[in-house]
Amino acid sequence: MQLRIFAALLLSFGLQGQGIVTIPTNGTTDTATSCSGIFVDGGGLNGNYGNYNNGYLIIDPPGTSPVSLTFSSFSTASSSDYIYVWDGVGTSGSFIGYYYGSSLPNGGSAISSTSGALTVRFYSNYTSTSSGFVCSWATSGTTAPTANFTTTSTSISYNTPLQFVNTSQNAGSYAWDFGDGSTSTDQYPVHSYTSSGTKTVTLVATNCYSSDTTTMNITVGNAPNGSLSNDSVVLNIPCGTDSITVAHHRKCYERWKFNVEYRAHRYQLYFQSRFRRRLFRNIHFLKHFRHPQQYEQRN
């Protein structure tokens, strides 16, 4: 037991800040995405694991570089409690092997993947327990990532969703800065700008070896604006149409309203009287409005 604790402390000193992961015991699956770290059985560093332990740990660091496991301490009940290891994410990958007893798995040498991930399962039955294991993982890649992305357009209208297509190579994690104070860690984000002007988009692509950065400028058009008076509504839309003026006839209606709504993949403007009569709709160039807006006029 003292040897086991000493080994774990040495590993912890060498991997400062990585922390220790406990493999689940209740049949669930956890995922570790750090480039290196330590994992232990349900008994932790100082205790024995319990009966009926069953859980999975997917080790999936950023990038596609091989992952290796090295056991520094290992003791399970012989022929009943096992460690299983698969190459890749989940148990559908190649089965590497299973280990039990008091000997270090693979003779103490590293167990390596051919992919960028490993999946580990620990199972114990009801008969007996033992001190379990301490295992470290690390990646060994030396290939730097290449950050790159494209967009559906580099000149867009105000408040219009813009799709970013990530074409980075050899990366596993991503940090986006859209140039307007908004950020994302999605691989393929969608963003809408609610301020006009030129925005510099920055993408940082990272793997366990290094990171790379690229930028692109996006031009965002001016926001539409409108005014409402007793007799007319004026909408100014910067898309080639200067304005729309709609007269309001007091003799026809005591109350009217209009809505801008997004329906069937387009924006629609319609007016209604108190009798619910629609005057016109389906004005396609109102694409700059994203959220439904309603205005009312009473007389």
N, C-alpha and C positions, 0 to 999 in steps of 0.2 A: 504493500500500500504506500509506504514512504517513497519507494522508487517511482511509483506512478505519479504521485504528487510532485516530486522533484522534476520529472520529465515534463509535466504540464507547465510548471513554472518556468523552465528553460524555454519552452516553446512560446509562452506568453511574453517573455522578455524579448525574444527575437522577433515577435510580430506585434509590436506595440500598437495599440489602438484598434486591433482587429476584433478583439472580444472572443468569447467562447460560445459556440452554438451547441445547444442540446438537441439531439435528434428526438423527434416526437415519440411518444409512447402509446398513443391512443388510436393508432391506425391512420393518422393524418399525414400530410406531406408539407414540409417546409422547403424554402428555396434560399440558398446563400449566394449572393452575387459579388462578394468581395473577391479581390484578386488573390488573397491568401487568408488563412484563418485556421481555427482549431474547432473540432467538434468532439463531443463526448456522449456517452450513453445517458439514460435517464437518471442514473444515480449521481451524476455530476462528477466533480473531481475527487470527492472524499467518500462517497458511499457506494454501496452495491446497487445495481439496477434491480428492478422488481420483477415479479412474475407477470406473464401476459403482456410484456412490452411488444409493441409492433408499430413501426413508424418509418417514414422515408425522408431523406434529405437529398435534394437536388442541388448540386454545386455547379453553378452556371455563371462564371465571371464574364465581364465584358469581352467581346472578341471571340475568335475561333481558335485560339492557341490551345494546345493540349493541357489538360489538368492532371496533376499527380496527387496521390494520397500516400502518406507515410505514417505508419502506426508506431508510436513510441512506447505504448503500453497496451497489453491485450490479455484478457482472461475471461473466458466464458465457460459455462457448464458444458462439458464435453458431450457431443452428439445430440444436443438439444437446443442450444442457443447459438444463433448464427448472425454473421454479417454477410450481406449479399451486395455485390457491386456490378453495375451495368455501365457501359460506355454510351454516353449521351443523356438526353433529358427523358426521364421515364424508363419504364421497364421494357419498352419495345426495342431498345437498342441492343447491341451485342452484349451477351452476358460474360463478364470477365471472370467471376468466380465467387465462391463462398468460403468463409473462414470461421473456425471455432477452436476452442481449447486454450492452451497457454502459450503457444508459439506465436511470434509476431507474424501477421499475414505477409506473404511473399518474402519470408525470411528477413523482414525489416527493410527490404528495398522498396522503392517507390512503386505504386500501382498507377499506371498512366493510361489516359484515354487517347484515342485517335481523333476524337472530336473536341469541341470546346467545353464539354460538360461531363459530369459523372453523376450517377444516381446511386445512393447507398440506402440499404434497408437493414434495420436491426430487429430481430425477432427473438423473444424468449418464451418458453413454455411455463408450465405450472410446477415443475418438480424442484428446481433449485436456482440459486442466483450466484453471481460472482462480482468481482470488482469492475468488470467491463473494460473500457478502452479509452485511450486518448489518441486522436488522429489529427494531423495537420494536412492542409491542402495548399497548393501553390500552382501558378501557371508559369510556363517557361518560354513564352513566345518572344520573338525579337523582331516582329514585323510591325512597323508603324501604321496607324490608320491613315486614310486619305479622306478628308471631309469634302463633300460636294452635295449640291442640291439644285433642283430646278423648281419653277413655279408655273402655274397655268398662265400667268401674265405678270409683267413687271410694271404695268401701268393700269391701275384699277380705280373703280369708283368708290366713293365714300361708303363705309359700312357694308362692304361687299365681301363675302367669305372668299378667302384665297387659300388654295391648296398648295402645300409645300411637299415636294417629292424628294425624299432623301435618297441620294445615290452614292452615299459614302461607302468606302471599302474597308474591310478588316476592322470594323468598329463594333462596339456592343452597347455603348451608352451615348446619349446625345443631349446637348444643352443648347436651346434656342433662345436668342434675344431678338425680338421683333422690332426693336428700335423705337418703341413707343411706351416703354416701361413694362411690357408684358413678356413673359417667358414661358417655356414649355420644355418638358423632357420626353414628349412623344416622338416616336420615330417618324411619323407622317402627320404633322400637325396641320390644322386649319385655323386661320386667324382672320378676323375682321378689324379694320382700322376705323376708329372713330375720331381721328384727327387727320387733317390734310397735310400735304407736303411730301418731302422725300424722306423715306425711312431706310436705315441701314440694318439689314437682317444679318445676324451673326450665328453661325452654327459651329459648335465645338464637338467633334467626334472623338471618342476616347476608347482605348482598350487597355489591357493591363501592362502594356509596354510604354505607350506614350499617348499623346493627343495631337489633333490637327484642327486648324481653324480656317473657315472661309466666310466670305461676306457677299452680299448682293444688295443693291439699292432698289427700292420699290417706291414708285410715285403714286400718291393717293390724291384723288380729286377732291374738289371742294364739296362741302355738305350742301344739300338742298335746303331751301328756306321758304317759308310761306307767310302770308298775312291774311287776316280776316276782318272784313268790315261789314256794315249793315247790308250792303248791296252786292258785294263780290268777294270771291276768294281768289288769291293769286299765289300760285306755287312757282318758285324759281328752281329749275332743275338743270344743273350743269352737264348736259349731255347732248348739246346741239339745239335744244329747245329753250328759248329764253324764259318763257313763262306761259302759264295757263290762266285765263281769266274766266270765271263762271259767274254769270249774273244771277242775282237773287230777286225774284219777283214777289213783292209783298202781297199782291192781289191773289196770287195762286195758292200760297201756303202760309199758314201761321207759324209753322215750325218746320225746319229741314235740318238735315245733317248729312255729312259725308264721311266715308271711311276709306282708308288706304289699307288693304289687306293683301297678304300673300296667300294665293290659292293656285293650285295646279301648276306650280313652278313658275308663276309670274305674279307681278303686283297689279292689283286692280283698284280702281277708284270708282266709287259709285255714290250717288246722291239719293236721298230718300225724303219724301214728305211724311207728314203724319199719317197719310194713307198708305205708306210703305211702297209708294211708286218709285221705281228706280229710273232715273233720268238717263244715265249712261254709265258704262263700265268698260273694263278691259282696255285700259290705256297702258300699253306695254312699256312705254319709256319711263314709267315710274319705278324702274328697277333699283333706284338708289335708296328707296325706302325699304328698310329691313323689317321693322317691327310695326304691327298695325297701329295706326293713329286715328283718333276720332275727334272731329270738331262739330260743335253744335251752334246753331244760331236761332235765337228766339226773338219774336216781335210781339 
